[in-house]
Amino acid sequence: MTITTAQAQQDAAAALLAANRRRRSIRRWIALGTLPLTLAAILLVGKLLSMYGFAHQAISTYVTDDYAGSTAAAQGQELLNWFKPYKAPYNVGTALAGADELDAARAKLEEALPLASGLEVCAVRVNLALVIERQGDAARADGDGEAAAQLYGEALTVTAET
């Protein structure tokens, strides 16, 4: 009877080992199968957090008159910008306007305009109108009254469309 009991115990142990191997194999396949989803989720969370970080840095540096830093931070938002696609060019354009790079600022704000929707369009149009008006001021300071008048008219049109 002891031989049968010992044999039964060995059979039970062998069955338990086989079941554990099967479970381990299933766990490994589940881990490998969910790895792409896990990586995608981590990248998505990282992207969302980086967007807020870059936006905060762009705003903070703009307020302290560090327009180069604000431009650099806003350019960090441009990579894979799916959620609010107008924000990166809007922030870059606003920072460039602060640095008196009016032509580049206007180009970025015009890039942001078709990407904005709803009430977001108002902020883009207001900043665009201000940049165009400042371009008019620069033209007037250079003695080009005709170009200044044309730019003021464009600024007025953008403002009216707001």
Buried (B, 14 or more C-beta within 10 A) or exposed (E): EEEEEEEEEEEEEEEEEEEEEEEEEEEEEEEEEEEEEEEEEEEEEEBEEBBEEBBEBBBEBBEEEBBEBBBBBBBBBBEEBEEBBBBBBBBBBBBBBBBEBBEBBBBBBBBBBEBBEEEBBEBBBBBBBBBBBBBBBBBBEEEBEEBBEBBBEBBBEBBEEE
